[in-house]
C-alpha cells in the first residue's frame, strides 16, 4: 500500500510539473506566453543584464484571418516564431506579447552590432522566402515591423525599458515596407506597403 502511495505521489508531482510548464507556453506558437514573460522579468529583473530585446509586430495580420482562415493565421504565427528563433539563435527566448500578432524576443549577451545583424538576417529571410501552408494553394508573403533595443549592463526591472522598446517598434512602423509582387495561378498580386498575406486566390 505504501509503495502504491509513493508511486501515486510521484506521478502527481510529475503531472503537476508538466501542467506548470504548459501554463507558461502559448498553445499555438509554443513560445512563452505572458505569464512566462512576467516570470522571466521577475527572475532576471534584479540582475545586471547585457543583451538585445526585439519587439516584433506582424503588419496587417488581421487580413490573414479574414481573407484566408484562422487556421492559416495560426500557421503564420508559428512559422514566424520558428524563423525568428533560427535567425536569433538557440539562446533566444521568445514570448507572445500583448496582442496576438506581437512577439518579444530576448537574447542575452552579444553586442549592438550583433543584434542589428540578427534583426537584418530575419527581415531578409522574410523578404526572400514566402510561406507555404497546408491547404493553401499559393504562397503568402508577409512584412513585419521590429524594434531592437540593446542593453549594456542594465536592469530589466527598469520599467522604462519596455517603453523604450515599444518606441523602437513605433519607429520601425514609420519606415515604408518595400512593395512586393507575387504570382499565383498565373496572375500578379501587387503587395502594398505594410500589408500582410498579399496574395491572389
Secondary structure by P-SEA (a helix, b strand, c coil): caaaaaaaaaaaaaaaaaaaaaaacccccccccaaaaaaaaaaacccccbbbbbbbbbccaaaaaaaccaaaaaaaaaaaaaaaaaaacccbbbbbcccccbbbbbbccccaaaaaaaaaaaaaaaacbbbbbccccbbbbbbbbbbbbbbccccccccaaaaaaaaaaaaaaaccccbbbbbcccbbbbbcccccccccc
